[in-house]
Amino acid sequence: MLRFASMSIIQVRDISEETHRRLKARAAEEGRTLSELIRDELDRVAERPTWAEVAERIGSREPVRLSTASAAAVRAAREERDEQLDRP
């Protein structure tokens, strides 16, 4: 027995003619329908975490403890680069 996923319909209004034209052309270039292109893009957007989720993940991590201050590490890397390039 085949089961089909329930599909919802979304209608987007007030899209500029330019945006519609560009999306339609992009879909045609990719050999897809406009609906397929937009559905795939919406799926991709829905998979990405929100900014709030990203901030929560970052906030839940342990702080990084560096053995050398960032400015000192950058300074040392620049000095090493300058020596390799034979700069004063």
C-alpha positions as CSV (number, residue, x, y, z in Angstrom):
1,M,0.0,0.0,0.0
2,L,1.4,3.4,-1.0
3,R,1.2,6.3,1.4
4,F,1.5,9.8,0.3
5,A,2.7,12.6,2.5
6,S,0.1,15.2,3.3
7,M,0.9,18.3,1.3
8,S,-0.1,21.8,2.2
9,I,-0.7,24.7,-0.1
10,I,0.9,28.1,0.3
11,Q,-0.1,31.1,-1.7
12,V,2.2,34.0,-1.9
13,R,0.8,37.3,-3.1
14,D,2.2,40.6,-4.2
15,I,5.4,39.3,-5.7
16,S,7.0,41.8,-8.1
17,E,6.9,40.9,-11.8
18,E,10.7,41.1,-11.8
19,T,11.0,38.5,-9.0
20,H,8.5,36.2,-10.7
21,R,10.3,36.5,-14.0
22,R,13.7,35.7,-12.5
23,L,12.4,32.7,-10.5
24,K,10.6,31.4,-13.5
25,A,13.7,31.7,-15.6
26,R,15.9,30.1,-13.0
27,A,13.4,27.2,-12.7
28,A,13.5,26.8,-16.5
29,E,17.3,26.8,-16.6
30,E,17.3,24.0,-14.1
31,G,14.6,22.0,-15.9
32,R,12.1,22.4,-13.1
33,T,8.8,24.0,-12.6
34,L,8.4,27.2,-10.7
35,S,6.5,25.3,-8.0
36,E,9.4,22.7,-7.7
37,L,12.0,25.5,-7.4
38,I,10.0,27.4,-4.7
39,R,9.1,24.2,-2.8
40,D,12.8,23.1,-2.7
41,E,13.9,26.6,-1.6
42,L,11.2,26.6,1.2
43,D,12.3,23.1,2.3
44,R,15.9,24.4,2.4
45,V,14.9,27.4,4.5
46,A,12.8,25.3,6.9
47,E,15.8,23.0,7.5
48,R,18.1,25.9,8.6
49,P,18.0,26.8,12.3
50,T,16.6,30.2,13.3
51,W,18.9,32.9,14.7
52,A,17.3,32.2,18.1
53,E,18.3,28.5,17.8
54,V,21.8,29.4,16.7
55,A,22.2,31.8,19.7
56,E,20.9,29.1,22.1
57,R,23.4,26.6,20.8
58,I,26.2,29.1,21.1
59,G,25.1,30.0,24.6
60,S,25.0,26.4,25.7
61,R,28.7,25.8,24.8
62,E,31.5,25.9,27.2
63,P,33.6,29.1,26.9
64,V,36.9,28.7,25.0
65,R,40.0,29.2,27.1
66,L,43.0,30.3,25.0
67,S,46.5,29.8,26.2
68,T,47.5,33.0,24.3
69,A,45.5,36.2,23.9
70,S,43.9,36.6,20.5
71,A,45.7,39.8,19.8
72,A,49.1,38.3,20.7
73,A,48.4,35.3,18.4
74,V,47.5,37.6,15.5
75,R,50.5,39.7,16.1
76,A,52.8,36.6,16.1
77,A,51.3,35.3,12.9
78,R,51.7,38.7,11.2
79,E,55.4,38.9,12.3
80,E,56.0,35.3,11.0
81,R,54.3,36.2,7.7
82,D,56.4,39.4,7.4
83,E,59.6,37.4,8.1
84,Q,58.7,35.0,5.4
85,L,58.0,37.8,3.0
86,D,61.2,39.5,4.1
87,R,59.5,42.7,5.2
88,P,60.9,45.0,7.8
